[in-house]
């Protein structure tokens, strides 16, 4: 048997399996949210967003092809 090939395949399979186990473990973890991010979420939920299109300011006119 070709021993370098055996060790290379063993290392490759070990790397793949360890990465899959790491992803499985990381999926169970709950990431804590920072207080700054939590404040931003509260502010965004309280204020409704205006989705209507506004006319551009004089300095911010869109480019025309002409």
Phi, psi and omega in degrees: 000146180277102187295320178298324177294318178301313182291326178294316178294320177298316178296318180295313179296322178296321178294316180296313181295319180294323178293320177296319178294323178295318178295319179298317179292320182291333179291334181279340183283143175254124182278128178288140178269145180284153179300325180295319180291323180294322178295320179296323179292323179292319180294320181292326181285331184279330183257128177286148180268136177271113184260003179285151181280132181257152177286142183290152175292157185306320181282349185243045180283143180290154179286141176251152182291348182266000000 
